Amino acid sequence: MSFVDTCEGIMFTSQTSMQTSSFQDSIDVEEKDTDYDNEEMGYNQKIQLNCYYTIYLYQGTRSEAAAEGNVAWSQRRTDSTASTSQEDFSLTLVDSSLPVEAEPELRCYISRRLSKGALLGGMGNIAAVELSVPEAAVGCYCCLLEQERSPEQPDADGNGYVICLMGGSEKGLNLFRLELDKYVQGLQSSLQTPELVNLETEIRPYLSMWYEESVMHILRVVQMVQGSISFLLHAALSHIHVEVTNADDRTKADVARFIKAASLQGLVQEDTTTASLYKASEALTDLVIDCSTSPPTLSNTVSNRFCDDWIQAFLNAAERCNPFLLRQILENFKLKAIQDMNSLKRFIRQAESSHYALFRCCQFLQGCGNGDVLLQNAHAEHRDLPEACSIICVLDEFLSEQKAQG
């Protein structure tokens, strides 16, 4: 108790100054990373990013039985098939939103990637591709979805479909790799129909929406909640459940995906730690977003200085209608939170043998503005370490007294 009382009366000027500088470096991405506005897509509120898709039938030429099954369909597209004597596969155009002159260029690029073994089944690949489109060079996500091999054709040579999604830049699309992987995998069941008779009713509409569904969800959420975004950020870090009411399915899905993207699940120590965090969060009240009003009404809101400090960066990027910049800011937000967690863990280890290190823990927690979240994670991670737990209890008490004093 005496140590906590001592800490309360000390001004932590140098530490706070150092943390402020580090934090400012994190949120200054929109000033430093001008690629997202210039080289990548020239984004603003009046210009809509052009995005494209293309789907090819992929056939291994050694799989004669599989090829015969598609011969009638392929003959209707003989002018759109690429196959050379050096290749053991063929590509047949199924559908594309690219300009006519750009599609053969894309097909040549995909053929080169396949020849080099750079496209593995089910694994997305992102690169910059030069095509005859207004942007000249665009980011291209491509994925080979292999068809399941039937018992009658166990030796079929990897037949399937190559899905290509193009828009923005390589750097921008890489920020949404997980979303793109999941979106393309969602097409798998629709591709099992013989001769793709569902092309116009299912496949084409699905591919046409890839950008809206895989990239724009973060922007839509920030535009919807505006300055209340800090409550969602805090909920994501704290593993607090977010309930969306009086909203359509898309809005509910957008919020759920935003929370998942903003959380540190998969980035911090897994297994028992994650389970403990969710168990601790059960005692917290759900954040409720009522979409019956515009803007939505949020209930049971909790935030902290760390999350509040990121509000303006998110609003600035949302005003510029730039989903890629928004995602980069979100990744920087998570990176800063992880850096602070690692710093606290280091201080706690040192505090087990040094009173000065305990003082530095208090100093750090007071300056970072994210003490409640950091201690929640520390409790979960060190729960089996008695010495560390006793230190965390002192820190918890210190933060509680600081909060009581305003």
C-alpha positions in Angstrom: 0.0 0.0 0.0 2.8 2.4 0.8 4.3 1.9 -2.6 1.0 2.6 -4.3 0.6 5.7 -2.3 4.0 6.9 -3.2 3.4 6.3 -6.9 0.2 8.4 -6.8 2.1 11.5 -6.0 4.7 11.3 -8.8 4.4 13.0 -12.2 5.6 10.6 -14.9 6.6 13.2 -17.4 9.5 11.5 -19.3 7.7 8.1 -19.6 4.5 9.8 -20.8 6.4 11.9 -23.3 8.1 8.8 -24.7 4.8 6.9 -25.0 3.1 9.8 -26.7 5.8 10.0 -29.3 5.6 6.2 -29.9 1.8 6.4 -30.1 1.9 9.3 -32.5 4.2 7.3 -34.8 1.5 4.6 -34.8 -1.4 6.7 -35.8 0.5 8.9 -38.3 0.1 6.2 -41.0 -2.3 8.4 -43.0 0.4 11.1 -43.3 3.4 8.8 -44.0 1.7 6.1 -46.1 0.6 8.2 -49.0 0.6 5.1 -51.2 -2.9 4.4 -50.1 -4.1 7.6 -51.6 -1.8 8.2 -54.6 -0.1 5.2 -56.1 -2.7 2.7 -55.0 -6.1 4.0 -55.9 -6.4 7.8 -55.9 -9.2 7.5 -53.5 -11.6 10.2 -52.5 -15.3 10.6 -51.9 -16.2 11.2 -55.6 -14.1 8.5 -57.2 -15.1 4.9 -57.0 -12.4 2.3 -57.2 -12.7 0.0 -60.3 -12.7 -3.6 -59.4 -12.8 -6.7 -61.6 -13.1 -10.5 -61.4 -12.3 -13.4 -63.7 -12.9 -17.1 -63.4 -11.2 -19.8 -65.5 -11.7 -23.5 -65.8 -8.4 -25.2 -65.0 -7.8 -28.7 -66.5 -4.8 -30.9 -66.3 -4.2 -32.1 -69.9 -3.1 -35.5 -68.5 -6.6 -36.0 -67.2 -8.3 -37.0 -70.4 -11.4 -38.4 -68.7 -12.0 -35.1 -66.9 -11.5 -33.1 -70.1 -14.0 -35.3 -72.1 -16.6 -34.5 -69.5 -16.3 -30.8 -70.3 -15.7 -31.0 -74.0 -19.0 -29.6 -75.1 -18.7 -26.6 -72.7 -15.1 -26.0 -73.6 -15.8 -26.0 -77.4 -18.1 -23.0 -76.9 -15.0 -21.1 -75.6 -12.3 -22.5 -77.8 -11.1 -19.0 -78.6 -10.6 -18.3 -74.8 -8.4 -21.4 -74.1 -4.7 -21.2 -73.3 -2.7 -24.4 -73.7 0.8 -24.9 -75.1 3.0 -28.0 -75.6 5.2 -27.0 -72.7 2.2 -26.9 -70.3 0.4 -29.8 -68.7 -2.8 -27.8 -68.2 -5.3 -25.6 -70.0 -7.2 -22.5 -68.9 -10.7 -21.9 -70.3 -12.4 -18.5 -69.7 -15.7 -19.0 -67.8 -16.6 -15.4 -67.0 -14.9 -12.0 -66.6 -15.7 -8.4 -65.9 -12.4 -7.2 -67.3 -12.2 -5.2 -70.6 -11.9 -7.5 -73.6 -8.3 -6.5 -74.3 -7.2 -7.1 -70.7 -8.4 -10.6 -70.2 -5.8 -12.3 -72.4 -3.1 -10.5 -70.6 -4.4 -11.8 -67.3 -4.6 -15.3 -68.7 -1.0 -15.2 -69.8 0.0 -14.0 -66.3 -2.0 -16.8 -64.6 -0.5 -19.4 -67.0 3.0 -18.3 -66.1 2.2 -18.6 -62.4 0.7 -22.1 -62.9 3.7 -23.1 -64.9 6.0 -22.1 -62.1 3.9 -23.9 -59.5 3.2 -20.6 -57.8 -0.6 -21.3 -57.4 -1.3 -24.0 -54.8 -4.8 -25.4 -54.4 -6.9 -23.4 -51.9 -4.1 -20.9 -51.1 -4.6 -17.3 -52.3 -1.8 -15.4 -54.0 -1.6 -11.6 -54.3 0.6 -9.7 -56.7 0.6 -6.5 -58.9 -0.4 -7.2 -62.5 -0.1 -4.8 -65.4 -3.3 -4.9 -67.6 -5.0 -2.8 -70.2 -7.3 -1.1 -67.6 -7.4 2.6 -66.5 -5.3 1.8 -63.5 -2.6 0.2 -65.7 -1.3 -1.9 -62.7 -3.8 -3.4 -60.2 -3.6 -5.7 -57.2 -4.6 -9.2 -58.2 -5.8 -11.9 -55.8 -5.9 -15.4 -57.5 -6.7 -18.7 -56.0 -6.9 -22.2 -57.5 -10.0 -24.1 -56.2 -9.5 -27.7 -57.0 -12.5 -30.0 -57.6 -12.9 -32.9 -55.4 -11.7 -36.1 -57.0 -14.4 -38.7 -57.5 -13.9 -42.4 -56.9 -14.3 -43.0 -60.6 -11.4 -40.6 -61.4 -8.9 -40.9 -58.5 -6.0 -39.9 -60.8 -7.6 -36.7 -62.1 -4.9 -34.2 -62.4 -6.0 -31.3 -60.3 -9.0 -30.0 -62.3 -10.7 -27.0 -60.8 -11.2 -23.2 -61.2 -8.9 -20.3 -61.0 -10.6 -17.3 -59.3 -9.1 -13.8 -59.9 -10.1 -10.7 -58.0 -8.6 -7.4 -59.1 -8.7 -3.9 -57.6 -6.6 -1.4 -55.6 -3.0 -2.5 -55.2 -1.0 -5.5 -54.1 -0.2 -3.8 -50.8 -3.9 -2.9 -50.2 -5.3 -6.4 -51.0 -2.7 -8.0 -48.7 -4.4 -6.3 -45.8 -7.6 -8.2 -46.6 -6.0 -11.6 -47.5 -8.0 -13.5 -44.8 -11.3 -12.0 -45.9 -10.5 -12.7 -49.6 -9.6 -16.3 -48.8 -12.8 -16.9 -47.0 -14.9 -15.2 -49.7 -13.4 -17.3 -52.5 -13.9 -20.5 -50.4 -17.5 -19.6 -50.1 -17.8 -20.1 -53.9 -16.7 -23.8 -53.7 -20.2 -25.3 -53.4 -21.5 -23.3 -56.4 -18.8 -24.6 -58.6 -19.9 -28.2 -58.3 -22.8 -27.7 -60.7 -22.3 -29.5 -64.1 -21.3 -27.0 -66.8 -22.0 -24.2 -64.3 -25.6 -23.7 -65.2 -25.8 -21.4 -62.2 -23.3 -19.0 -63.6 -25.7 -16.1 -64.1 -27.9 -16.7 -61.1 -25.2 -17.5 -58.4 -21.6 -17.3 -59.5 -21.6 -14.0 -61.4 -23.5 -12.0 -58.8 -21.3 -13.5 -56.0 -18.0 -12.6 -57.8 -19.4 -9.1 -58.7 -19.8 -8.4 -54.9 -16.3 -9.4 -53.8 -15.1 -5.9 -53.1 -18.2 -4.8 -51.2 -18.3 -7.9 -49.1 -14.6 -8.5 -48.5 -13.1 -5.0 -48.3 -15.7 -2.4 -47.5 -17.1 -3.7 -44.2 -14.7 -1.8 -42.0 -15.5 1.4 -43.7 -19.2 0.8 -43.4 -18.9 0.2 -39.7 -16.8 3.4 -39.0 -19.2 5.5 -41.1 -22.1 4.1 -39.2 -20.9 4.6 -35.6 -18.6 7.6 -36.3 -17.0 8.9 -33.0 -18.4 5.9 -31.1 -15.8 3.7 -32.8 -13.7 3.7 -29.6 -16.4 1.7 -27.8 -16.1 -1.0 -30.5 -12.3 -0.9 -30.3 -12.4 -1.4 -26.5 -14.9 -4.2 -26.8 -12.7 -6.0 -29.3 -9.6 -5.7 -27.0 -11.6 -6.7 -24.0 -13.4 -9.7 -25.6 -16.8 -8.1 -24.8 -19.7 -9.4 -26.8 -21.3 -6.9 -29.1 -25.0 -7.2 -29.9 -26.6 -5.4 -32.8 -30.3 -4.9 -32.8 -32.9 -3.6 -35.3 -30.4 -4.1 -38.2 -30.3 -6.1 -41.3 -28.1 -9.2 -41.6 -25.4 -7.4 -43.5 -25.0 -4.7 -40.8 -24.8 -7.4 -38.1 -22.2 -9.3 -40.2 -20.2 -6.1 -40.7 -20.0 -5.4 -37.0 -19.0 -9.0 -36.2 -16.3 -8.9 -38.8 -15.0 -5.5 -37.5 -14.8 -6.9 -34.0 -12.9 -9.9 -35.2 -10.5 -7.8 -37.2 -9.9 -5.5 -34.3 -9.4 -8.2 -31.7 -6.0 -9.7 -30.8 -7.2 -13.3 -31.1 -4.5 -15.3 -32.8 -1.9 -12.6 -32.1 -1.5 -13.1 -28.4 -0.6 -16.2 -26.5 -3.2 -18.8 -27.3 -4.8 -21.8 -25.6 -5.5 -21.2 -21.9 -4.9 -17.5 -22.1 -7.7 -17.0 -24.7 -10.1 -19.2 -22.7 -9.4 -17.2 -19.6 -10.0 -13.9 -21.3 -13.3 -15.0 -22.6 -14.2 -16.3 -19.1 -13.3 -13.0 -17.6 -15.3 -11.1 -20.2 -18.5 -13.1 -19.3 -18.8 -10.9 -16.2 -18.9 -7.8 -18.4 -22.0 -6.3 -19.9 -22.6 -6.7 -23.6 -22.1 -3.6 -25.8 -25.5 -3.0 -27.5 -25.8 -1.2 -30.8 -29.4 -0.2 -31.6 -29.7 0.6 -35.3 -33.3 1.9 -35.0 -31.9 5.4 -34.9 -29.4 7.2 -37.1 -26.7 7.3 -36.0 -27.2 4.1 -34.0 -27.6 4.3 -30.2 -24.9 2.5 -28.2 -25.6 1.1 -24.7 -23.3 -0.2 -21.9 -20.4 1.7 -23.5 -16.9 1.4 -22.1 -13.7 3.0 -23.5 -10.4 4.3 -22.3 -7.9 7.0 -23.3 -5.9 4.6 -25.5 -9.0 3.8 -27.7 -10.3 7.4 -27.6 -6.9 8.6 -29.0 -7.5 6.6 -32.2 -10.9 8.0 -33.0 -9.7 10.9 -35.2 -7.4 8.7 -37.3 -10.4 6.4 -38.1 -12.7 9.3 -38.8 -10.2 11.0 -41.1 -9.7 7.8 -43.2 -13.5 7.2 -43.3 -14.0 10.7 -44.5 -11.7 9.9 -47.4 -13.7 6.7 -48.1 -10.5 4.7 -48.1 -10.9 1.1 -46.8 -7.3 0.3 -47.3 -6.0 3.1 -45.2 -8.7 2.2 -42.5 -7.4 -1.3 -42.4 -3.8 -0.2 -42.0 -4.8 2.1 -39.2 -6.7 -0.8 -37.5 -3.6 -3.0 -37.9 -1.4 -0.2 -36.3 -3.9 0.0 -33.5 -3.5 -3.7 -32.8 0.2 -3.5 -33.1 0.5 -0.7 -30.5 -1.7 -2.7 -28.1 0.5 -5.8 -28.5 3.6 -3.7 -28.0 2.2 -2.3 -24.8 1.2 -5.8 -23.6 4.8 -7.0 -24.2 6.2 -4.0 -22.3 4.0 -4.7 -19.3 5.0 -8.4 -19.3 8.6 -7.4 -19.3 8.1 -5.0 -16.4 6.2 -7.6 -14.4 9.0 -10.1 -14.8 11.5 -7.5 -13.7 9.2 -6.4 -10.8 9.5 -9.9 -9.2 13.0 -8.9 -8.1 13.0 -5.1 -8.2 10.8 -2.5 -6.5 11.9 0.0 -9.1 10.6 -2.2 -11.8 7.2 -2.2 -10.0 7.3 1.5 -9.9 8.0 1.5 -13.7 4.9 -0.8 -14.1 2.7 1.8 -12.4 4.4 4.6 -14.4 3.7 2.7 -17.7 0.1 1.9 -16.9 -0.7 5.5 -16.0 0.9 6.8 -19.2 -0.4 4.2 -21.8 -4.1 4.8 -21.2 -4.9 1.2 -21.8 -4.3 -0.2 -18.3 -7.6 -1.9 -17.8 -7.2 -4.0 -21.0 -3.5 -4.7 -20.3 -4.2 -5.9 -16.8 -7.1 -8.1 -18.0 -4.6 -9.9 -20.3 -1.9 -10.0 -17.7 -4.3 -11.6 -15.2 -5.2 -14.3 -17.7 -1.6 -15.0 -18.8 0.0 -15.1 -15.3 -2.8 -16.7 -13.3 -0.6 -19.8 -12.6 2.3 -17.7 -11.4 1.8 -16.6 -7.7 4.6 -13.9 -7.7 3.4 -12.3 -10.9 -0.3 -12.5 -9.7 0.6 -10.6 -6.5 2.3 -7.9 -8.6 -0.7 -7.6 -10.9 -3.0 -7.2 -7.8 -0.9 -4.3 -6.7 -1.1 -2.7 -10.1 -4.8 -3.3 -10.2 -5.2 -1.6 -6.9 -3.1 1.3 -8.2 -5.2 1.8 -11.3 -8.4 1.6 -9.2 -7.2 4.3 -6.9 -6.1 6.4 -9.8 -9.6 6.0 -11.4 -11.3 6.9 -8.1 -9.3 10.1 -8.0 -10.3 11.0 -11.5 
